[in-house]
Amino acid sequence: MKKARSFFALTILTLLTAFFVSELATAQRYPTRPVKIIVPYPPGGGNDIIARILVQKLAETGRQFYVENIPGAAGAVGTSRAATAPPDGYTLLVVNPDFVVQPIVKAKVSYNPLGSFAPVILVATAPESISIHPSLTASNINELIALLKSNPGRYGYATPGYGSSPHLASERLFRLTYGVDVTHVPFQGSAPAITSTIAGHTSILPFGLAAVVPHIKDGKLRALAVADGRRSPLLPDVPTLAESGVSGHDYGFWIGLVAATGTPIEIVKQLSQKVARIVSSPDVRERLTILGFRPIGSTPDEFEAHLKDETARWSRVVRDAGIKID
């Protein structure tokens, strides 16, 4: 009996050793053909720009990487395509808050962010901001809340879509925290939401700072606060929400990379380390900062923890705000 158990243990050990040796050999050869990075949004946005910065830098290492834009359904179309890709590291996906929010607010989403994908790296973050049309009399966030309370239902805030992180964050701030009656006006993407607010059709814009800074500097929008723990170097005179007396409402836009679940861990680690080196290089850090992003370059485990935190946070908001799941 002892001999049988010893033989069985030796067999298992041999198989495990062979498996890890095979994984290591695969990672050392990777990639042997072009690697596709899916951006589930149209060309030209922040997700696409950062993906192309990474592709350019990865190409300098002699490896072939390319971007494929697959827009639709707030990122769900391209994300679902990536979820069904072979788990071999040759299809990667650029993700942002929509990645965790959409499965929370929509019943018909074919992927699970924590089950369908292997986290690779959190690339960068960007603080969100609250801006208004200059016609509003408010000069800070407290005056805006007072204005909304005295005019229930009169004003609307624009977002890039139902269930987007600006939508959920605004519900948490305006309705759950202050109990004000303000109308959510969802658009199909960022550009029309910004255009609407600049034109005065909507009054409030809870948006990523990078997207609105040019319009704030042109006087087309007025920034009231930054939803971050510190002021942005892009708008150093704009206070944070905490400085304005609104604590616990920091949130931001972020961009990361994931691969299909089952991708060999050595390939995931290799990708994470390569992208982290790119993100930490002086020229890329400078480009990201100009775009309004804060370079991060996390490990896969750190990014997984971030995704779990984001899922828990927005799940609570959806539940407490009674946001309808379709």
SEZA-619686 format. One record per residue (C-alpha): residue in three letters; x, z, y. Coordinates in pm, whole numbers, plus 50000, padded with zeros to 5 digits. Example, Ala and Ser with C-alpha at 12.3 -4.5 7.8 and 13.67 -1.06 7.14 Angstrom:
<rs>
Ala512305078049550Ser513675071449894
</rs>
This chain:
<rs>
Met500005000050000Lys502825009150239Lys504534976050164Ala501294957350239Arg500854975350570Ser504464968750664Phe504094932050579Phe500884929850785Ala502534946951085Leu505554924051059Thr503284893651047Ile501394904651360Leu504654911751541Thr506004877651445Leu502844860251569Leu502874879351899Thr506534871551951Ala505914834851883Phe502974835152127Phe504974850452412Val507984828052346Ser505654797952355Glu504064809952682Leu507484815252837Ala508664780752729Thr505494764952870Ala505994782853204Gln509634772053223Arg508644735553185Tyr505654738353421Pro504624716353586Thr505354684453394Arg502634664553569Pro500824666153907Val498914698053991Lys495564694654166Ile494494720154426Ile490744718254481Val489504726454830Pro485714730854797Tyr485144720955161Pro485514689455372Pro488954679755510Gly490084694555838Gly488974730855812Gly491154761555776Asn490994760855396Asp492104724555389Ile494864729255647Ile496414758555462Ala496154740455127Arg498034710755272Ile500724733355417Leu501254747755068Val501244713454905Gln503824700655151Lys506124730055081Leu505624728754705Ala506534691854713Glu509874701254870Thr510744719054544Gly510474685754361Arg507114694054205Gln503974672854246Phe500954690254398Tyr498024673854575Val494744683654743Glu491314671754631Asn488354679954858Ile485104686454668Pro482634700054927Gly479064711554878Ala476804742354855Ala479084765455054Gly481964758554819Ala480004762754496Val480304726254385Gly484094724854391Thr484354760354257Ser482154752153958Arg484304721453889Ala487444742853891Ala485844768753662Thr485444742653386Ala488974728553419Pro491414733853130Pro493204767453171Asp496654751953188Gly497634756853552Tyr497124720453647Thr493924727353844Leu493994753954114Leu491284763954360Val491434775054722Val488994803954775Asn487664824155067Pro484874850255112Asp482244824954997Phe483874827254654Val482574862654600Val479534861854829Gln477704831654688Pro477204846354337Ile475794877754502Val473164860254715Lys472354830554493Ala471024832254141Lys471974796554048Val475764798554066Ser477574787453753Tyr480714808153792Asn481764844553798Pro484604851054043Leu485964879753832Gly485334863453496Ser485754825853538Phe489074827053722Ala492544842153713Pro493624854754058Val496944839554168Ile497624850354526Leu495984861454848Val497644837555092Ala496474849055435Thr493784867255629Ala492224861855971Pro490134886756167Glu486534879056248Ser485244882456602Ile481984885856789Ser481504861357074Ile478524852757289His477344824957517Pro478514832357874Ser474924832957998Leu474374866657832Thr475044896058061Ala476864917257803Ser480574922857863Asn481234944457555Ile479724951557215Asn477764982157332Glu476134962557611Leu475234935557359Ile473534961157132Ala471614974857431Leu470544939657529Leu469314932157176Lys467404964957156Ser465604957957482Asn464734922257377Pro463704923857010Gly463624889956837Arg464684870757147Tyr468294863257054Gly469844846356753Tyr473234845956592Ala474714814756435Thr476534813856101Pro477954786655875Gly475184793155625Tyr472844817055449Gly474834842055245Ser478084835255428Ser480274865155513Pro479394862555887His475724864455786Leu476204895455571Ala478524912355821Ser476044906356103Glu473164920555898Arg475264951255828Leu476174955756196Phe472954946556374Arg470204956656132Leu471684983155905Thr473785001356164Tyr471834996856487Gly468384986056367Val468114957756617Asp465854927656571Val468024896756598Thr467394862656439His469774847356187Val470254809956246Pro472154794555952Phe473874760755982Gln475504737255733Gly479064746255816Ser481164761156094Ala481254732256341Pro477484729956409Ala477204767856443Ile479954768156705Thr478474737956884Ser475044754356895Thr476374786057055Ile478504767357308Ala475384747657404Gly473394779957441His470874772157165Thr472084803356986Ser473474833257169Ile475844851556936Leu478684838756718Pro480174862556457Phe483034840156353Gly486654838556249Leu488834843156554Ala490964812656477Ala487944789556502Val486724802256840Val489904810457036Pro490114775957206His486514778757324Ile487034814357446Lys490084803757647Asp488094774557791Gly485364798557903Lys482734782857677Leu482374815457483Arg482964851857574Ala484694873557315Leu483384909157295Ala485334923657002Val487624916756710Ala486574930356369Asp490054941656272Gly492184972856272Arg494344959356553Arg494034935456842Ser494874899056788Pro497964884456957Leu495834853757027Leu493504874657249Pro495334906757330Asp492804917157596Val489854917057353Pro489274951657199Thr488644958756833Leu485254970856717Ala486755005056652Glu488085006557008Ser484564997957120Gly483185027856930Val481965008356624Ser483895021556325Gly483795010055964His482924973756039Asp486284956756003Tyr486064924755805Gly487904892055801Phe488204857255668Trp490754852755392Ile492194824655183Gly493614827054832Leu494424807054521Val492934810954173Ala493244792753841Ala490824789853550Thr490664821153337Gly492914818553035Thr495734802053228Pro499014815053079Ile500074846353267Glu503624833653308Ile502324802853490Val500114824853710Lys503094846853797Gln505294816553863Leu502724801354099Ser502194834354277Gln505914839354333Lys506434803754457Val503574805454704Ala504624840254819Arg508064826754904Ile506464798155097Val504144821555289Ser507044844455380Ser509244816055513Pro509664817455893Asp508264782755965Val505114787955757Arg504564822755901Glu504784807556248Arg502304779756162Leu499834804356010Thr500104827556311Ile499404798756550Leu496324790556343Gly495154826656380Phe496054838256029Arg498084868155912Pro500384858255621Ile499974880355312Gly501474866854988Ser500074892054736Thr500694896254366Pro497974885254119Asp497024921754057Glu496744928854428Phe494544898454476Glu492334909054184Ala491864943254347His490964925854674Leu488324904454500Lys486794935354336Asp486664953454671Glu485024923454841Thr482454920254562Ala481524957054585Arg481344956554965Trp479054926354999Ser476894936654702Arg476054968754887Val475184949555204Val472894925355017Arg471144954454847Asp470794976355157Ala469714947755386Gly467224934655131Ile468634899755155Lys466624877154927Ile468404861954631Asp467174826754557
</rs>
